[in-house]
Each structure stands twice: as C-alpha cells, then as structure tokens.
Amino acid sequence: MTRRSSLDDSGDATEINLSPMIDCIFILLIFFIVTTVFVEEPGVEIVKPDATTDLDLEKNSIIVAISADNKVVYGGKELGVAGVGARVRQLLTRDELPVIIQADASADHGVFSDVWSEIKNAGAKKISVSTRND
C-alpha cells in the first residue's frame, strides 16, 4: 500500500483559498443588516389606555406620542401639536408609512383629536391608536 504525499508535483504544499467563503459571509452579514427593521421609540413614558379588541400594528411605522401632561413627542423631541403635521409630512415623502399615535390614558381628548387632525391633513393614509390589552 502506498501513501500519497501532501505535496504536489512542484514540491509546494496545497492550500485552500478561503477568500470566496469570507466574501459570502460578508455579503450575508450586509444583507441581514440592511433588511433589519428598526423600531423607533417615541422617547416618553406612556401609560396606554385599555382596549377590549386589538390588532397587531406594523413594526415599521411613524410613532407619535402624547404624554400625560399633553406634550406631543416624536423621537424623544417635543413637537407640539403645530409641529406634528410638518414632521409627518416630511417622513411620508420618503416612504408611505402608517402612523401610530401612542396617547397616555390621562391625556386630554382635545389634544388627541388635534394631533389626529394634523396627521390626517399631512397626508397619512393609515392612522392607528396604540392601546394595551390585558
């Protein structure tokens, strides 16, 4: 029985080229990073009102929050009722995203109604209210 040598005809050791495998791994990594959906939090603590029915909301959406002291917040920055329309209009020019209003249970209905009107006038086609269902 003869043994084969790991040396080829020229006397050099054979090597495995790992570059294509590393390229594939980097391409997969980039693909997963690009396709990941990032959820943007409103930046203020909200106690959501109770609801008897619920519907799953889309993860990729514009979230506007109304705090207990009637401050309107987007992305951790206070907008005020007057600033909601311009901000939503600006965000809708990039993508046709749904808008979710997270209003605190103690927030005034008038402020909620004004925010809803501003979002509707900004051109949002789908507006939802975030509630909790125990």
N, C-alpha and C positions, 0 to 999 in steps of 0.2 A: 504494500500500500504506500503510495507516495503522498507527500504533503505538498500543498500549494503554498507558495510564498506570498506574503502581502505586498511584495514589491512587483511593480510592473516591469516591462522589458527594459526600460531605461534605467532601472535601479532606484527610482523615486517612489516614495510611499504614496498610495492613493488617498485623496482627500474628498470628503463630501462637501459640496457647496451649499451652505445654509442661507445664502442671501435671498433666494426666492421664497423660502419659508418665512423669513423675517419680514420681507416685503408684504406677504399675505397677512401676517399678524398685524402689522401697522395699518393696512387698509381696513381690516375688520375693526380695529380699535377706532379709527376715524369714523367709520360707518356708524358704530354704536354711539359715539359721542354726538354726532350730527343728528341722529334720529331720536335722541332722548328728549322727552318733553319736560320742561322745567315749569313747575307751578310757582307762580308769583304770589306771595302772601300780601295781604293789604297793609300790614305794618302796625295794626292797632288791635287790641284785645276786644273781641266781640262776643257777647252772650246772645246766641241766636234764639229767636222765638220758636216755640214748639209747633209742630205740624202733625196732622194725622196721616197725611199722604206724603209720599216723597218720590222723587225721580232722580236718577243719577245724573249729575251735571258733568259737562265736558271738562277735562283737565286743562286743556289749552284755551284759556279764556281771559277776559279782562275782568278783574275783581275790584269793585269799588266798595269801600266800607263806610258805614255811618256809625259812629261811636255813640255811647250812652249820653254824652254831652253834645250831641248833634254836630260833631265835626265830620266833614266828608274827607276821606283819606284814600289815596291811591299810591301804592308802592312806598308806604312809610311817610309820604309827604301830604300835608293838609292842602286840599284844593279849594275847599269851599264849594257851595252849590254852583256859583257862577263859573268856576273853573272846570267843572265836570264835562260840560259839552265840548269844549275845545280839546281837552285831553283825550276823550273818547274818539272824537272825530280824527285826531292825529293818529291814534292807534289803529283805527279802522281803515286808514289809507293803505297801510301795509298788508293787512290780512282782514278777511271778513270773519272776525271772531265773535263768539257770543259774549254778552256782558252779564256778569253775576253781581247782584247787589247783596252785600252782607250787612244787614242793618241790625243793630243791637235791639233787644226786646224793649229797652227803655227809651229808644229814640222816638222823636215826635213824628207822627204820621205825615204832617205837613212837609217836613224836611225830606222824608222818604218820597213823597209824591213829587216834590220839586226835582229831586235827583232823577227819578224815573222819567220825568218830562224832558229834562236836559239830555239824558241818554237817548231817548226816543228821537228828539229833534236833531241829535248828532248823526243819526242815520243807522243806528243799531237795529238789526232785523230780529235778533233773538235776545230777549232780556229775561233773566231768571232771578228769583229771590232765594237766597240760601237760608235754610232752616235746619233745625235739628229734629230728629225723630227718635224718641226714646223707646 
